[in-house]
Amino acid sequence: MAGIILPYRDILPKIAPSAFIAPTATVIGDVEIGEDAGIWFGCIIRGDVNIIRIGARTNIQDGTIIHVSKDGQGTFIGDEVTLGHMVLLHACTLQSGCFIGMRATIMDDCVVETGGMLAAGALLTPGRRIATGQLWAGSPARLMRDVGDAERAVIARTIPRYVGLAKEHRDAVAAGERA
C-alpha cells in the first residue's frame, strides 16, 4: 500500500492488501477499498462526514475526487466499475459494472445502475438515475441511447487490463519500499 492514508475521528481507511493506492493518492476516514482495486495518481477519497465504499476490481483513474454528504448518503461504488480521469463523485451510488467517462460529475442521490454509462464531461444532476444498459451524455446529462456491443466490449476489456496494471504498479512500489 502506498499513498497518503489518514484517519478521521480515529477511523482509518480499510484497504484490501491487493489494492493499489498510488503514492500521490489520498484516502481519508471511513473508506473501504476492495480487492484488486486501483486508486491512481492524484485521487482524493474523503470519507470524513459519511462513508465511502469501493468494490473489488474497481478502477479510479488519476485526479478523481470522491466525497460524501453529511446529511445525505455516503458514496457507494460497486465491483468492476471504471471511473475515467478527473471524475467528481458526491454522495451517489454506482452499481457494479458501470462506466463513467473522463471529467464526468455525478451529484447527490444519483444512481448509475449495472452496465450504465455516463459519457466524458457529462453532469448528472441530483437525484437522476441511469438505468441498466443506458448511455447518458451532456450537461445536464440526458439519455442518449442504449449501450452498444462495442461499448460493452470496451468495458469488458478495461477491467482486467487495469487490474493487471494496478498489480504491476503495486508490485513496483512495494519493491521500491524494500530497496
Secondary structure, DSSP 8 states (H G I E B T S, - for coil): --SEEE-BTTB--EE-TT-EE-TT-EEEEEEEE-TT-EE-TT-EEEEEEEEEEE-TT-EE-TT-EEE--SSS--EEE-TT-EE-TT-EEES-EE-TT-EE-TT-EE-TT-EE-TT-EE-TT-EE-TT-EE-TTEEEEETTEEEEEE--HHHHHHHHHHHHHHHHHHHHHHHHHHHHHH-
